[in-house]
Amino acid sequence: MIVVHDGLNSPRLQGGQEVTEENQSPFPDKYFMRNTRVLRVSKAQIQNVPMEVLEAAQQELVNIVSLDGNLLREVPKDLHLLGEHLNQLNLTKNQISYIPTNISQYSKLSILNLSSNLLSDLPMELGGLQLLRELDISHNRFHHLPSCIYELEKLESLSAHDNQIKGIDASELGLGGLRELHSLDLKNNDINLVPPVLGKMNKLKNLELWGNPFRQPRHQILSMGTPAVLSYLRTRIPI
């Protein structure tokens, strides 16, 4: 019998002899993907995903891909094979420095985690993900929020903490146009000014601004929570 990894902690036996754990594939087999609709490879130091793995995932209608904690330098080239069904994509803690323009093919994505990579920008095509509800770009190298984010009309949660973001566009053409946004995390950036118009975003339930160099609102107001911060900002809007 040959040991074949089944996507769980224990191996499966197949064939006539047992092989060592070192020779096992880090990728789940088609049976695991069929039962879970998930392709998950975590902390396995993979540098790419073979086409045959993604072809199997396509056949098994996989809609969740999680490749966190690996050595990926780019989004897997053949990931587009799953574009028709992909709902969640987790690429956190890799070495990805750019997102390809074909990201727009994953039109059913609702959750995208790109945190802890080497990103400094996002393509305009990402704005075509009109079903995206959650976006995490924290722990990257952004100096500003990419303008494509402002096109994500269904976005409910944006995490962009621990970057080098210097300013906030809260106008109707910026964050102010994201009507469904209820969670915005911008802590630990380089923001010098919090625009008062941000206070008009009444749907915000969670606003994180700690760890930035601005002087207003003061820490005392920040410590009172999001409603107090928004209320303070509204009082600063010029009449």
C-alpha positions, 0 to 999 in steps of 0.5 A: 500500500502507498500512503496518500495524503487525504487533506486531513492529519492522517494518511490514506493507504493505497497500493502495495507499500507505505512511503515516508511522510516526507514523500507525501504531497502537501495537496489534498486529494480529489476525495477530500476536495469533493467532500469539502469543496476546499483546497487548503495548503497551509504552512507547507512552504509550497512555491506554486500549485501544479495545474493538475491539482487545480484541474482536480479542484475544478472538477470537484467544484472547489469554491474555497482556496486557502494557501496561507503561510507558504512561499508563493511569489505570485497568485497561482497561474492556473487559479483561473480554472476555478474562477466560475465557482471561487467564493473565498481566496486566502493568500495571507503570509506569502511573498506576493508582490503583485496581483494580476489583472485577471483577478476580475475573472473571479467574479463570485469572490466574496472574501479576499485575504491578501494580508502579510505579503509584499504588495504596494498596489492593486490593479484597477481590475480588482474593482470589478469584484462586485460581490466582494464583502471582505478585503484584507490588505493589512501588513503590506507596503501600501502608501495609499488605499488603491482607488480600485477599492472605491469601486467595491460597492458591496464591501462591508469590511476593509482591513488595511492596518500595518501599512504606510498609508499617509492619507484617507479619501473619505469623499463620495469618490473614495471611502464615502462611496462605500455605502455598505462598509461597517468595519474599517481598520487603518491602525498602525499607518502614517495618517496625519489627518483624519478628514471630518467627512469620515464622520458621515459614514453612519454605517461604520460600526468598527473604526480602528485608527490607533497607531497613527501620527494625527493629533485629532481625534485625541486618544481620549476620544478614540478610547470611547469607541467608534460612535464617539469618534464619528460624532466628534468628526461630524462636529468638525465638518465645515458648515 
